[in-house]
Amino acid sequence: MVANIGSPEDALTAVAAGAEGVGLFRTEFLYLHRQTQPSPAEQVASYRKVFQALDGRPMVVRLLDAGGDKELPYLGEQAEPNPFLGWRAVRMVVERPELYEQQIQALLEAASDPALREKADLRIMVPMISSIEEVQRVRAMLERLKEQVWKTASPPTKRVQYGIMIEIPSAAILAEKIAPLVDFFSIGTNDLTQYTLAVDRSNNRVANLASPFHPAVLRLIDLTIRSAHAAGRWVGLCGEFASEPLAAPLLLGLGLDEFSMAPARIPVIKDLIRTLSVSQCRPLAQEALQMSTASEVVALVQARMPHLAGV
């Protein structure tokens, strides 16, 4: 059970709540509310603080996920009619490769700090992946920067994993092809649901349609997990779905390896999961995949596990 965090201070809160690591470190705080990019030194200092707070626990860092609802005009963003479908996250790297180059280098340097390298467990994650070319582009960048940083780090940290977020349906559908190119997947159910169902979850008139219990979303989660496990990779889930009590038996039954959520939810979901077993949840999950609507899935879980309704 790991935590979603958005600052070095959040890492301390996560550890106090019983988190076994960080499953999603949102790094946008470094870039927001300012007129220029953060310097490499600023980035290294922030990442070092999180490594120190985690004290050897793993840290999954999401590379800059700008665009959408996180506007950074100094990066050259322009008004777009559909910003969530536009120039954002990994799509910026073609024009602005230095965005990820500087960030990856800062992460590697922080993890190779002499005081931290024995414990630092760095897992770099790329957001908004929709194609294999994007996976390969950032992987090549990481390998080049590892070689560069490790020439000066003696000895360097060797615990570095490379993964991607599964939040666009095309990435889930291609998970079998992508899995051999990465070390892990992290499913972002907030956006995966939004993009699968073509629902703007910030629009109050249609937000009720954006349910991750929808069988189409569950099938994409199932496909992602099965594809990853077939290649010997692990899968986490860092969307709000991970902290939903009725989702716990479904995700366990589908074989999810890691739940990541807001620190405050960790004790609650930990206690709940202790009452469940994978063998008990697997048939339930398979039955849910055959349902036709989100309401049918919810009703199924409530009927089979009524004790979860009050959690």
Stockholm file with secondary structure:
# STOCKHOLM 1.0

chainA/1-311         MVANIGSPEDALTAVAAGAEGVGLFRTEFLYLHRQTQPSPAEQVASYRKVFQALDGRPMVVRLLDAGGDKELPYLGEQAEPNPFLGWRAVRMVVERPELYEQQIQALLEAASDPALREKADLRIMVPMISSIEEVQRVRAMLERLKEQVWKTASPPTKRVQYGIMIEIPSAAILAEKIAPLVDFFSIGTNDLTQYTLAVDRSNNRVANLASPFHPAVLRLIDLTIRSAHAAGRWVGLCGEFASEPLAAPLLLGLGLDEFSMAPARIPVIKDLIRTLSVSQCRPLAQEALQMSTASEVVALVQARMPHLAGV
#=GR chainA/1-311 SS CEEEESSHHHHHHHHHTTCSSEEEEECGGGTSSSSSCCCHHHHHHHHHHHHHHHTTCEEEEECCCCBTTBCCGGGTCCCCSSGGGSSCGGGGTTTCTHHHHHHHHHHHHHHTCTTTTTTCEEEEEECSCCSHHHHHHHHHHHHHHHHHHHTTSSSCCCCEEEEEEECSHHHHHTHHHHGGGCSEEEECHHHHHHHHHTCCTTCTTTGGGCCTTSHHHHHHHHHHHHHHHHTTCEEEECSGGGGCGGGHHHHHHHTCCEEEECGGGHHHHHHHHTTCCHHHHHHHHHHHHTCSSHHHHHHHHHHHCGGGTTC
#=GC SS_cons         CEEEESSHHHHHHHHHTTCSSEEEEECGGGTSSSSSCCCHHHHHHHHHHHHHHHTTCEEEEECCCCBTTBCCGGGTCCCCSSGGGSSCGGGGTTTCTHHHHHHHHHHHHHHTCTTTTTTCEEEEEECSCCSHHHHHHHHHHHHHHHHHHHTTSSSCCCCEEEEEEECSHHHHHTHHHHGGGCSEEEECHHHHHHHHHTCCTTCTTTGGGCCTTSHHHHHHHHHHHHHHHHTTCEEEECSGGGGCGGGHHHHHHHTCCEEEECGGGHHHHHHHHTTCCHHHHHHHHHHHHTCSSHHHHHHHHHHHCGGGTTC
//
